[in-house]
Structure formats: C-alpha cells, structure tokens
C-alpha cells in the first residue's frame, strides 16, 4: 500500500532473511497494511537497531538472531508469530531444518563422504547454514577442518547456485529457503 497524504503513519516492515523469501514477506506486509487501513512498506533490514531508531516496526528475522537478542538487557523486538510450513515433513509445527545438498552427479552418499570436500555456507551467523553444521561435526568428533575448504557464499540462494555450478561440492541450506527455491525453480531442483 502506498503512503498517502490522508494517513500520517507508514507501517514499516524489514526483512533480515533470504532474498528467496522477499515476495512472501512483501505480500504479508501489504496484506497487513490493507487489513488495518495503514500504508505499509517492506525494506531489506541491515541491523536490529532499525527497531530502536523507529526505522522498522515489524521484522522478519531468523530464530537464532531473535533468541540472541532476547538475552540483551534491552531487546527492541518481541515475537509475534512464527511460520508453520505446509509440507508434511514439518508436521504442522513452526520449525525448520538444515538440509545438506550436493549436485545430483556427485558421488557423495552420506555426511561422512563429505570429508575433504569444498563446503559452501551462507554466513557465520547462520544457524541453519553454519552453526548446525559445526554442532553436527562436534557431535561426530570432527572440527570444521573436516572439510577440505570452506567458502562463505553470502546467502542460502547463492550456496544452492554454487552447488549447481560445481563451485562448491556441498552446502547446508535452511529448509524453508530450499523448499521455496525449488518450488520457484523446478528446472534446478533436478540438479541437486
């Protein structure tokens, strides 16, 4: 909904999540604005300080970022809702997974086979793209040096693309992002 002269307030949404999810959050922001009769806009957020400074009122953030902020003395965010994905593997619950992907033509059949591979990850602060992998390695008695090399890709979408292009051999992808990416790109789904 566009800001107009009749309504002095614009409800500002910010997304701190994968670009694959942008259209879904734009739809939500627009729908909420229409439902309450208030102009709304969605931007890509850069810092949770945007809430403190009044630049954002409602945000789409990952669970790890939210849980880390709730331990701060002054937390500028409050949980309003969590997505409940429709695919059966989510069992009607608000959860997500870290899916390990490889190119369909790779010889990797298990996580142990990935030892020495080129591993792609979106960023160090990602729970699904990096922290769960590190925890899994730790539980199995390995270190991050289990992989031959690691490449920070910048996003889950870029990690998927790099696996398809053969620039990395494997990556852990947020299941919600992967589900939407494969739904939007069925031609690429057959390559992983």
N, C-alpha and C positions, 0 to 999 in steps of 0.2 A: 504494500500500500504506500503510496507516495505521500510525503508530508504536504499539508496544505495550510492555508492561512487561517482556517477555522479551528484547528486543533493545535494548541501551543506546545504539545509534547510529542516527541517521537520515541517509541519504544525501541531501544537499540539492542539487537542480538549480536553476539560474537561467537564464531566457531573456532575452536582450538584443535579441531580434529582433521582427519584426512580429507583432501580435496574431493575424493570419491563421494563423500557424504554431503557435500555442499548443497546440491539441489534438494536433498531431503530436508535439510535444515532451513533452506530458503522457503520451502513450502510451509514448514511449521511456523516460521516467523510471520509469513504473510497471513496464514490462517488465523493465528492468534490475534494479529493486528485487526483483521476483519471482524473476528468474533467480538472483540471488545470495543470496536469502533475507534481505533487509535492507529495513526500512521506507524509503520514499523520498517526497520531496515536490518539487513544482515551484513556483517563485515567479517573479515578474517582477523581474529584476535592475535595479538603478539605477546601480551603479558596480562596476568590476572590483575595487575594494578589498574587496568582499564575499568574494573568494577569499582575500585576505591575512588578513582577520579571521575566517576559518573559517565565515562565514555561508553560503557556497556551496562545493560541492566539484566540481561538474561544471556547465559552462555551455554555452549555445548562443549564439555570438557571430558577428558578420559578419567576413568575411575582412580588411577594412580595419582594424577595431579590433584583431583578432588580430595582424596584421602590424605595426601601430604599436607594440603592447606588446612585441613580441619584441625591439625595439631598445632597450628600457629596461634599465638595469643589473640590476634585479631584476624579473623577469617572473613574476607569480603564476599564469600559465596555460601549458599545454602542449597542443599539438594532438594529439587522439586520433583524430578521424575527420572526414571531410567528406562531405556528401550527394552522391549520384550520382542525379540526377533521371532518371525513366524516359522522358519524351517524347523522340522521335528527335532533336530539334534540339540536345540536349545530348551526343549521340554517345557515351553511356555514360561520360562524364567528369564529374569533380566541378567543374563550372563554372556560372556564371550570367551573365545579360546584363542590360543596361539597355534595357527596351522603352519606346519613346516611344508614348504613347497619345493619341488625340483622340476626340471624340464622333463617332459614325458619320455624323452630319448635317453635320459641319464641311466646309469647302472645302479643308482642308489636305491636300496630296498628297505633300509632301516636307519634309524638315527645314528647308530654306531658306524654305519657305512660312510657317514659324512666326515669322519676324522680326516683331517688334512685338506678338506675342500676349501673353495673360496666362498665365504659366507657373507651374505648381504643382510644388513639390518637398517632399519629406518633412522633411529637416533638412540643415543644412550639413555634418554629419559623415558623411553617407551617401555611399558610393562609387557605388552604382547610381542614386540619386536626385538627386545633385548633382555629385559630382566628375567622373564620366564625361561629364556634360553640359558642364561647364566645360572639360574637356580637349578634347572634340569642337569646342566653339566656338573654342578657342585654335588647334587644328589647321586650322580653316577661316578663320582670320584675324579672328575676331569676339571680342567681350568678352561678359560676362554681360548687358551693356546691349543686346545683340541682341534680347532680349525686351522688350516694352513695359513689363511689370511682372512681378514675381515674388512668389509667395505661399508662405510656409512653412506647410505643412498639418499637420505633426506626425507623419504616418505614411504609408506607401505606400497603405494601405487608404483613408485619408482623401483622398489625392490622386486615387485612382480615383473615389471618390464625387463629388468636386468636379468632375472632368471630366464625369461623367454628368449632374450637376446644372447644368452650364454656368457654374459659379463660376470655373473656370479653363478655358483652352482646350486645354491640353496638359500632359503631365507625363511624367517618366521613372520607370518602375516596375521594381523588382527582378523579374526574370523568374520566379523561384521563387514569389514572393508573388503575382504576377499569375496564374500558372498555377493556383495553389490557389484564389485568389479567384474566378476564372472557373469553375473546377470546382464550387465550392460555390454559385455564384450564376449559373446558366446564363441566367436571365432578364435579368441585367445584361450578360452577355457580348455580346449582340446590340446593345448601345448604344455600344460602343467599336470 
